Amino acid sequence: MHKPAVAAVLLLLSGAILPGCTMGPDFKWPGWAAAPEAWRGASPRPPASVPVAAPIDLAWWNVFHDAELSTLEARVAQENLDVQVATYRLAESRAQRGIVAADAYPTLDGAASYQRTKASNNGLFAGLGAIAAGAGPVGATAGGVNGVNIGAVDIYQYGFDASWEVDLWGRVRRAVEASDANVTANEDARRDILLTSLAEVARDYLQLRGTQTRLQIARDNLKTAQQSQELTRERAEGGVTTDLDVANATAQVATFAAQIPALEQQEQQLVNALSLLLGAPPQALQAELAAAQAVPPVPPHVPVGLPSELAERRPDIRQAAAQLHAATATIGVAEANFYPSFTLSANAGMQTLQPKSLFNLSSGFYGVGPSIDIPIFEGGRLKATLALRQDQQKEAAVVYQRTVLNAWHEIDNGLIAYDAEQRRNVQLAQAVAQNERAVSLAQTRYQQGVADFLQVLDAQRSLFVTQQSLADSTTTIDTDLVVIYKALGGGWETSFPIPSPSPQTVAVK
């Protein structure tokens, strides 16, 4: 190798060994709006279930102590299709990170070839051959160049090509940093989807149990109305009452019976919703969930953690921070593009016309040397790219602030709703108790002949309405608790499905 080439290579290698500068701003955790020292307190007269600053269980749905719910939740991570899609997206981002990181390393390619080639009798090589033979000035003729005939030759060659761009300005390092941040964002995106799926399963399951309770209430009230209808018929046949009471009793029966189909429809749709969340066909969980169960009660104390832990646990906040990190790193990539790029390249190999000399040292060839690429005029592309990256970082910062603020609102609204619904539930329970007493008194007075049948009908309707409202309120308390845990980020989700190496094996039935 010539001395100037050796000196240039050594100079660039020494520059690569020295710590290179990294363009662009370094990312710092953005922080967030001042967190309160404690969550919103309960009302002056605390309800039966009160949030407390205790550690949140990873399996937060266990606070309901419902074995069937826990069984369904255990299947979500493996069977929910949205979680599986998010898992593949995470795998894709990791692969993309590997692609970007490869730019930090030299490339080495090997090649081998054989070619039989023949130059034109009338071309450049023919003219050079004639001159070398002393034929004098070249004159083209129809039969060739002064009778020169160039034969075919065999060319055997193998060798290696290597190149390496020296990352003096940190362009590759910033690109890898952005890719790492994108991987983190996709990890938290998957956590967010898993948390949403877990919360949706809990919500649909609790609503299913609430619907089954309301359906049982409707059937019980229908049975009571049918008994009243039979009683009025007997009294009408005995001349004690009129057909008007029979008609009113019959209308009451029809009114209660009309509530049942809608509740049965809601029950079946909730079973289907749970089946979909678990990646199963419609009615796949019918046998498992058909038996009615009561809405599980909430515990007296609900662990909700501390406000300071929210950023560590809520995946959408972590995802927004990672996206801000990625946007910050891309500024460094854009700034590095303003500076020259240095590349070391080399090639070496063997070339011969005879196979027997393919491994002789005299058949060897090589080339080595540095190159520099200096951006001189790009038509404003580099400046526009940098401005774009800076604006994207500002946008990501605003998105992060909005995500944090939205989290505080969701938690505060959830705690308000949980407290208010419990206080409403207490009043509804009292209303149900009094309406049950009113129905009993109205029926007794009607049988004694001191009250008309309309009082019985009104009392039965009022009881039915308050019973349905109480059942709905009890369900809402449970689903409000699910909303709180979702707003808090659940536990720290760590169970995820592993992408299948052969997605083509998915069967279509």
VOGU-3710 file (C-alpha; in Angstrom, 3 decimals, decimal comma):
1> mhkpavaavl> 0,000/0,000/0,000  1,321/3,473/-0,829  2,388/5,645/2,076  -0,187/8,443/1,490  -3,034/5,898/1,503  -1,711/4,280/4,675  -1,477/7,661/6,360  -5,038/8,564/5,409  -6,407/5,275/6,721  -4,512/5,587/9,999
11> lllsgailpg> -5,731/9,159/10,409  -9,374/8,169/10,033  -8,956/5,128/12,256  -7,472/7,276/15,001  -10,399/9,680/14,622  -12,817/6,798/14,944  -11,144/5,547/18,088  -11,343/8,931/19,765  -14,735/9,735/21,326  -16,877/11,273/18,613
21> ctmgpdfkwp> -19,242/14,124/19,335  -22,979/13,530/19,267  -25,181/16,158/17,695  -28,583/17,208/18,987  -30,065/17,636/22,477  -29,844/14,915/25,116  -33,196/13,614/26,320  -34,264/14,340/29,872  -37,339/12,924/31,551  -39,903/15,698/31,030
31> gwaaapeawr> -41,496/15,449/34,445  -45,151/16,277/34,819  -47,610/18,480/36,581  -47,139/18,477/40,338  -48,650/15,293/41,675  -50,914/15,532/44,726  -49,667/13,954/47,906  -52,788/11,798/48,123  -55,764/10,845/45,999  -59,103/12,566/46,388
41> gasprppasv> -60,628/11,717/49,747  -64,020/10,166/50,253  -67,149/12,168/51,075  -67,677/13,473/54,639  -69,599/10,274/55,345  -67,345/7,628/53,742  -69,087/4,819/51,846  -68,580/1,129/52,536  -65,634/0,803/50,141  -62,836/3,370/50,434
51> pvaapidlaw> -59,672/3,734/48,281  -56,481/3,505/50,351  -52,834/4,241/49,528  -51,705/0,618/49,576  -49,717/-1,248/46,874  -51,801/-2,410/43,930  -51,916/-6,138/43,300  -50,642/-7,078/39,839  -53,830/-9,124/39,425  -56,020/-6,225/40,539
61> wnvfhdaels> -59,223/-8,025/39,503  -58,743/-10,336/42,486  -60,260/-7,623/44,696  -63,650/-8,955/43,518  -62,864/-12,479/44,791  -64,636/-14,031/41,802  -63,055/-17,267/40,603  -64,699/-17,148/37,172  -63,499/-13,584/36,557  -59,958/-14,530/37,575
71> tlearvaqen> -60,066/-17,491/35,175  -61,131/-15,291/32,268  -58,487/-12,660/33,044  -55,763/-15,306/33,096  -56,582/-16,112/29,453  -56,492/-12,557/28,098  -52,739/-12,201/27,556  -52,544/-15,351/25,432  -55,885/-15,278/23,619  -56,802/-11,641/22,994
81> ldvqvatyrl> -56,131/-10,821/19,351  -55,426/-7,108/19,940  -52,670/-8,075/22,372  -51,238/-10,484/19,801  -51,199/-7,735/17,163  -49,393/-5,438/19,606  -46,903/-8,232/20,298  -46,030/-8,506/16,626  -45,673/-4,732/16,389  -43,217/-4,852/19,263
91> aesraqrgiv> -41,263/-7,606/17,513  -41,235/-5,489/14,349  -39,848/-2,473/16,226  -37,081/-4,621/17,705  -36,179/-5,901/14,257  -36,176/-2,328/12,950  -33,833/-1,368/15,766  -31,457/-4,121/14,638  -31,520/-2,746/11,095  -30,638/0,746/12,282
101> aadayptldg> -27,925/-0,475/14,653  -26,219/-2,351/11,803  -25,074/1,003/10,376  -22,584/1,296/13,243  -20,592/-1,711/12,015  -18,451/-2,326/8,929  -19,944/-4,240/6,040  -18,052/-7,129/4,473  -19,228/-8,828/1,293  -17,665/-11,761/-0,471
111> aasyqrtkas> -18,153/-12,590/-4,122  -16,916/-15,107/-6,659  -17,539/-15,137/-10,389  -16,659/-16,805/-13,663  -17,150/-15,086/-17,021  -16,253/-15,980/-20,563  -15,915/-12,779/-22,542  -14,902/-11,659/-26,009  -14,101/-8,125/-27,086  -15,236/-6,708/-30,423
121> nnglfaglga> -12,895/-7,157/-33,398  -13,753/-3,579/-34,408  -13,671/-2,067/-30,940  -11,151/-0,270/-28,796  -9,168/-3,339/-27,811  -8,776/-4,349/-31,468  -7,352/-0,919/-32,285  -4,940/-1,066/-29,373  -3,839/-4,533/-30,477  -3,150/-3,325/-34,021
131> iaagagpvga> -1,114/-0,365/-32,778  0,884/-2,623/-30,469  1,666/-4,880/-33,433  3,048/-1,927/-35,433  0,233/-1,945/-38,018  0,289/1,823/-38,300  -2,805/4,043/-38,264  -6,009/2,294/-37,540  -8,444/2,033/-40,423  -11,865/0,410/-40,045
141> taggvngvni> -12,780/-2,170/-42,646  -15,760/-4,397/-43,185  -13,803/-7,457/-42,174  -12,324/-6,049/-38,966  -9,489/-3,758/-37,998  -6,507/-4,527/-40,254  -7,217/-8,233/-39,886  -7,022/-8,220/-36,081  -9,099/-11,032/-34,551  -9,608/-10,986/-30,765
151> gavdiyqygf> -10,404/-14,321/-29,198  -12,614/-15,133/-26,192  -11,070/-15,426/-22,733  -12,140/-16,937/-19,398  -12,000/-14,707/-16,309  -12,001/-16,267/-12,840  -12,357/-13,958/-9,840  -13,132/-14,010/-6,159  -12,619/-11,511/-3,362  -14,028/-9,312/-0,632
161> daswevdlwg> -15,407/-5,764/-0,394  -15,515/-3,891/2,920  -16,713/-0,443/3,918  -17,360/1,430/7,144  -18,852/4,855/7,709  -17,126/6,460/10,694  -19,829/7,862/12,983  -17,951/11,034/13,903  -21,059/13,171/14,513  -23,239/10,602/16,245
171> rvrraveasd> -25,784/10,207/13,448  -25,933/6,443/13,874  -25,841/6,669/17,662  -28,794/9,053/17,656  -30,673/6,831/15,197  -30,114/3,823/17,461  -31,237/5,902/20,456  -34,440/6,810/18,613  -35,008/3,152/17,717  -34,499/2,100/21,335
181> anvtanedar> -37,077/4,670/22,382  -39,479/3,367/19,736  -39,044/-0,156/21,108  -39,870/1,144/24,591  -42,914/2,965/23,210  -44,145/-0,246/21,574  -43,590/-2,185/24,797  -45,782/0,279/26,649  -48,295/0,352/23,802  -48,655/-3,395/24,254
191> rdilltslae> -49,054/-2,928/28,007  -51,738/-0,333/27,341  -53,634/-2,688/25,026  -53,328/-5,524/27,525  -54,556/-3,295/30,344  -57,478/-2,128/28,209  -58,354/-5,730/27,333  -58,164/-6,833/30,969  -60,380/-3,945/32,027  -62,842/-4,651/29,205
201> vardylqlrg> -63,124/-8,311/30,226  -63,771/-7,285/33,836  -66,323/-4,664/32,804  -68,240/-6,988/30,455  -68,161/-9,816/32,990  -69,522/-7,602/35,781  -72,193/-6,211/33,474  -73,126/-9,767/32,515  -73,640/-10,679/36,175  -75,599/-7,468/36,669
211> tqtrlqiard> -77,786/-8,248/33,672  -78,413/-11,752/34,973  -79,455/-10,241/38,314  -81,826/-7,821/36,602  -83,194/-10,673/34,512  -83,921/-12,678/37,666  -85,628/-9,632/39,214  -87,809/-9,282/36,117  -88,790/-12,946/36,246  -89,551/-12,783/39,971
221> nlktaqqsqe> -91,733/-9,697/39,484  -93,444/-11,364/36,533  -94,281/-14,315/38,736  -95,679/-11,966/41,401  -97,733/-10,141/38,786  -99,099/-13,450/37,493  -100,137/-14,384/41,031  -101,927/-11,054/41,362  -103,590/-11,640/38,007  -104,862/-15,026/39,151
231> ltreraeggv> -106,090/-13,528/42,400  -108,087/-10,809/40,620  -109,669/-13,384/38,308  -110,807/-15,448/41,254  -112,199/-12,359/42,974  -113,916/-11,245/39,769  -115,521/-14,671/39,359  -116,737/-14,400/42,959  -118,175/-10,964/42,297  -115,833/-9,287/44,746
241> ttdldvanat> -114,100/-7,154/42,107  -114,622/-6,096/38,492  -113,082/-6,989/35,152  -111,253/-3,647/35,314  -108,907/-5,064/37,966  -108,410/-8,180/35,831  -107,507/-6,021/32,820  -105,102/-3,927/34,898  -103,475/-7,058/36,326  -103,142/-8,562/32,843
251> aqvatfaaqi> -101,530/-5,368/31,567  -99,078/-5,477/34,484  -98,111/-9,040/33,545  -97,509/-8,026/29,933  -95,458/-5,000/31,035  -93,140/-7,090/33,200  -92,898/-9,822/30,536  -91,858/-7,209/27,960  -88,714/-6,431/29,997  -87,344/-9,954/29,719
261> paleqqeqql> -86,468/-10,233/25,975  -84,327/-7,085/26,060  -82,438/-8,346/29,117  -81,941/-11,773/27,515  -80,590/-10,047/24,413  -78,167/-8,022/26,524  -77,058/-11,172/28,327  -76,258/-12,989/25,072  -74,462/-9,973/23,622  -72,254/-9,697/26,701
271> vnalslllga> -71,346/-13,376/26,398  -70,416/-12,684/22,776  -68,372/-9,632/23,803  -66,379/-11,739/26,250  -65,909/-14,423/23,594  -64,513/-11,837/21,187  -62,133/-10,475/23,811  -60,760/-13,992/24,239  -60,458/-14,589/20,498  -63,283/-17,124/20,429
281> ppqalqaela> -66,344/-17,459/18,148  -69,814/-16,265/19,253  -71,388/-18,153/22,156  -68,115/-19,979/22,860  -68,444/-19,083/26,552  -72,167/-19,755/26,788  -71,840/-23,003/28,744  -69,250/-21,443/31,049  -71,239/-18,295/31,840  -74,846/-19,440/31,491
291> aaqavppvpp> -75,340/-20,100/35,196  -76,376/-16,820/36,793  -74,262/-15,466/39,618  -74,595/-12,412/41,805  -72,557/-9,303/41,152  -69,412/-9,691/43,300  -69,174/-7,181/46,164  -66,381/-4,632/46,344  -63,921/-4,840/49,264  -64,099/-2,360/52,164
301> hvpvglpsel> -60,629/-1,050/51,284  -59,416/-0,644/47,704  -55,616/-0,435/47,214  -54,866/2,354/44,718  -51,165/3,015/45,317  -49,652/6,490/45,521  -49,951/9,400/43,075  -46,161/9,504/42,694  -46,232/5,964/41,238  -48,586/6,802/38,394
311> aerrpdirqa> -45,919/7,640/35,796  -44,151/4,348/36,498  -47,327/2,282/36,174  -49,577/3,927/33,598  -48,457/2,682/30,171  -49,798/5,531/28,047  -47,708/8,044/30,035  -44,613/5,891/29,604  -45,387/5,487/25,914  -45,756/9,255/25,426
321> aaqlhaatat> -42,434/9,836/27,213  -40,715/7,257/24,993  -42,162/8,882/21,878  -40,836/12,242/23,086  -37,441/10,592/23,592  -37,483/9,237/20,048  -38,451/12,627/18,620  -35,607/14,274/20,550  -33,042/11,783/19,239  -34,072/12,330/15,620
331> igvaeanfyp> -33,042/15,986/15,961  -29,467/14,775/16,432  -29,757/12,662/13,278  -30,959/15,691/11,307  -28,160/17,896/12,663  -25,476/15,306/11,896  -26,536/15,292/8,250  -25,157/18,851/7,922  -21,604/17,576/8,458  -19,266/15,590/6,198
341> sftlsanagm> -19,426/11,810/6,316  -16,257/9,713/6,237  -16,136/6,199/4,826  -13,334/3,659/4,836  -13,499/1,161/1,980  -11,315/-1,683/0,797  -11,449/-4,563/-1,624  -9,134/-7,486/-2,278  -9,241/-10,687/-4,248  -7,835/-12,913/-6,950
351> qtlqpkslfn> -8,312/-12,599/-10,712  -6,872/-14,812/-13,414  -7,465/-16,156/-16,892  -6,396/-19,672/-15,918  -7,987/-21,728/-13,129  -4,607/-23,185/-12,162  -3,309/-19,756/-11,139  -6,455/-18,776/-9,191  -4,676/-19,115/-5,852  -1,303/-17,711/-6,851
361> lssgfygvgp> -0,233/-14,588/-5,022  0,592/-12,966/-8,335  -3,133/-13,106/-9,208  -4,058/-10,915/-6,283  -5,444/-7,387/-6,434  -6,549/-4,900/-3,796  -7,747/-1,373/-3,285  -8,064/0,646/-0,100  -8,723/4,238/0,771  -10,924/6,719/2,590
371> sidipifegg> -13,649/8,859/1,066  -15,457/11,955/2,250  -18,952/13,132/1,329  -19,562/16,848/1,968  -23,083/18,292/1,664  -22,707/21,530/-0,294  -26,108/22,267/-1,778  -29,270/20,307/-0,933  -31,911/22,785/-1,989  -32,987/23,412/1,610
381> rlkatlalrq> -33,706/19,756/2,296  -31,445/19,510/5,342  -32,799/22,681/6,938  -36,390/21,618/6,297  -35,691/18,166/7,776  -34,207/19,697/10,918  -37,186/22,060/11,287  -39,524/19,096/10,851  -37,773/17,086/13,573  -37,811/20,038/15,952
391> dqqkeaavvy> -41,536/20,595/15,402  -42,195/16,880/15,897  -40,384/17,051/19,229  -42,519/20,022/20,315  -45,647/18,129/19,281  -44,531/15,060/21,229  -43,941/17,240/24,312  -47,487/18,618/24,105  -48,880/15,103/23,611  -47,026/14,023/26,754
401> qrtvlnawhe> -48,464/16,913/28,770  -51,952/16,150/27,472  -51,552/12,461/28,365  -50,522/13,291/31,919  -53,342/15,798/32,369  -55,856/13,331/30,953  -54,627/10,715/33,427  -55,257/13,005/36,396  -58,761/13,795/35,127  -59,615/10,129/34,563
411> idngliayda> -58,486/9,170/38,053  -60,234/12,056/39,758  -63,458/11,491/37,825  -63,287/7,770/38,587  -62,912/8,363/42,325  -65,784/10,871/42,265  -68,053/8,423/40,447  -67,103/5,534/42,768  -67,919/7,572/45,863  -71,147/9,046/44,473
421> eqrrnvqlaq> -72,507/5,714/43,202  -72,015/4,070/46,571  -73,992/6,833/48,282  -76,716/6,490/45,632  -76,732/2,728/46,193  -77,463/3,208/49,902  -80,527/5,311/49,097  -81,760/2,842/46,514  -81,442/-0,009/49,008  -83,660/1,933/51,416
431> avaqneravs> -86,140/2,614/48,615  -86,323/-1,101/47,771  -86,938/-1,991/51,416  -89,758/0,521/51,703  -91,299/-0,522/48,386  -91,298/-4,157/49,458  -93,165/-3,099/52,593  -95,560/-1,020/50,477  -96,350/-3,996/48,216  -97,044/-6,201/51,210
441> laqtryqqgv> -99,341/-3,588/52,818  -101,154/-2,865/49,547  -101,831/-6,546/48,923  -103,130/-7,009/52,488  -105,407/-3,963/52,264  -106,690/-5,096/48,843  -107,514/-8,572/50,128  -109,281/-6,952/53,097  -111,289/-4,793/50,732  -110,094/-1,449/52,160
451> adflqvldaq> -107,959/-0,462/49,115  -108,410/-0,734/45,361  -106,215/-2,807/43,089  -104,508/0,239/41,547  -102,566/0,708/44,779  -101,254/-2,841/44,461  -100,239/-2,231/40,839  -98,506/1,054/41,677  -96,634/-0,538/44,556  -95,489/-3,455/42,375
461> rslfvtqqsl> -94,302/-1,107/39,607  -92,393/1,056/42,075  -90,760/-1,993/43,612  -89,738/-3,329/40,197  -88,210/0,021/39,156  -86,207/0,444/42,359  -85,042/-3,181/42,328  -83,762/-2,769/38,784  -82,117/0,537/39,704  -80,457/-1,020/42,747
471> adstttidtd> -79,110/-3,922/40,691  -77,853/-1,525/38,056  -76,235/0,657/40,730  -74,495/-2,340/42,304  -73,072/-3,250/38,912  -72,001/0,342/38,298  -70,054/0,401/41,571  -68,066/-2,613/40,379  -67,461/-1,202/36,898  -66,483/2,175/38,413
481> lvviykalgg> -63,804/0,324/40,364  -62,586/-1,248/37,116  -62,423/2,242/35,600  -60,303/3,407/38,553  -57,838/0,550/38,163  -57,599/1,142/34,429  -56,986/4,857/35,033  -54,305/3,975/37,577  -52,527/1,770/35,037  -53,525/-1,499/36,661
491> gwetsfpips> -50,642/-3,417/38,120  -47,416/-3,780/36,185  -48,323/-6,041/33,303  -45,549/-8,535/32,504  -47,374/-11,503/30,952  -47,489/-11,352/27,169  -47,888/-13,861/24,366  -44,825/-14,857/22,353  -45,168/-14,222/18,606  -45,575/-17,416/16,607
501> pspqtvavk> -42,717/-18,036/14,147  -45,186/-19,103/11,465  -48,277/-16,872/11,266  -49,303/-18,706/8,096  -50,477/-21,577/10,275  -53,489/-19,609/11,474  -56,469/-21,675/10,371  -59,593/-20,184/8,871  -62,691/-22,091/9,887
//
